[in-house]
Amino acid sequence: MRIRVYYEDTDTGGVVYHSNYLNFCERARSEAFYNLGLTPVLEGGHFVARKVIGEYLSSAKLGDMLEVKSELLKMRAASFVLKQSVYKDDIKIFELEIVLAYITFEGRPQKIDNKTKELLLSLFE
């Protein structure tokens, strides 16, 4: 997914504020669902971030065009692990590994059903 860096994404020096890389990755995950006419809130529940590890490699600045790429690393019974990389001009500037847990609308962990597993595989492989 392509994202342009706007003024609201930056600090006073025009450099992307560190937490906005997480926002860019979230937008890319959500957009994968929206591109199929779906929403990230599924019939039986939704996903929440359980663990995030990020590595900042270089900075993006006001006006830059960024590309967010997502790759499914591991599927578990009630969660999955995704690697997301943010590129500027084909140079990786940020990498994130995130564990997303599947929970009920009441906030309890639940197993990912086969239909949802197939959907995730199609979105992020």
DAVEN-V445068 format. One record per backbone hydrogen bond with DSSP energy under -1.0 kcal/mol. CO is the residue of the C=O (numbers start at 1). NH is the residue of the N-H. Records with the same first field share a line. If there is no record, write none. Layout:
BEGIN
CO=NH, NH
END
This chain:
BEGIN
1=68
3=66
5=63
6=9
7=10
9=17
11=14
14=62
15=11
17=20
18=21
19=23
20=24
21=25
22=26
23=27
24=28
25=29
26=30
27=31
28=32
30=34
31=35
33=36, 38
34=37
45=42
46=103
48=101
51=99
53=97
55=95
60=16
61=64
64=5
66=3
67=87
69=85
71=83
74=81
77=112
78=102
79=76
80=100
81=73, 74
82=98
83=71
84=96
85=69
86=93, 94
87=67
88=91
91=88
93=57, 58
94=86
95=55
96=84
97=53
98=82
99=50, 51
100=80
101=48
102=110
103=46
104=107
108=104
113=117
114=118
115=119
116=120
117=121
118=122
119=123
120=124
121=125
124=72
END
